[in-house]
Amino acid sequence: MEVDERPTEQYSDIGGLDQQIQELVEAIVLPMTHKERFENLGISPPKGVLLYGPPGTGKTLMARACAAQTKSTFLKLAGPQLVQMFIGDGAKLVRDAFALAKEKAPAIIFIDELDAIGTKRFDSEKAGDREVQRTMLELLNQLDGFSSHHDIKVVAATNRVDILDPALLRSGRLDRKIELPTRPGSQGTNHADPLQENERQP
């Protein structure tokens, strides 16, 4: 698990994703920086967001910039690392990440390559398959275990949204999906709109 208490990435480091950045700001940033607005209106903001698209489209960078903007601790879990050799290790890593996020709140938990543990469930006699499903069930339990008004948000990323278990995308879990298209080149300057500029101000 990677932990960064002071991420410094900015949206200006990302090129060509103005719309996707705006959607992320509305789903994650505003509920964290203007929590009272949502509470006063009786609105339950998303607990989590799924970023999906081909490799190299800026998913990790967007999540880190989101953490920097909200002055949140950034915790990164890599899906393949959650597929552990020993029974229970993957589920324990998930529990530990959420426990640390509560301790370090405000915090953003970024789960990269979610498809490594989040594929559609099926009957299998293989111990490895059962362990992967056990890890995903622990993730579902953790997503259900905190309020959407808490200073913890989950951002997950995948290249294979088509194989994810629908339970992950239900309301109260990763119920906001943001598609990141293939971008020409790997660098560029993003011109943020006024809302994003205002949200960056201290």
ABEGO torsion letter per residue (X at the ends): XBBBABBABBAAABBGAAAAAAAAAAAAAAAAABAAAAAAAGBBBBABBBBBEBBGAGAAAAAAAAAAAAGBBBBBBBAAAABBABBGAAAAAAAAAAAAAAAAOBBBBBBBGAAAAABBBBBBABAAAAAAAAAAAAAAAAAAABBAABABBBBBBBABAAABBAAAABBGBBABBBBBBBBBEABEBBBBBAAAAAAABX
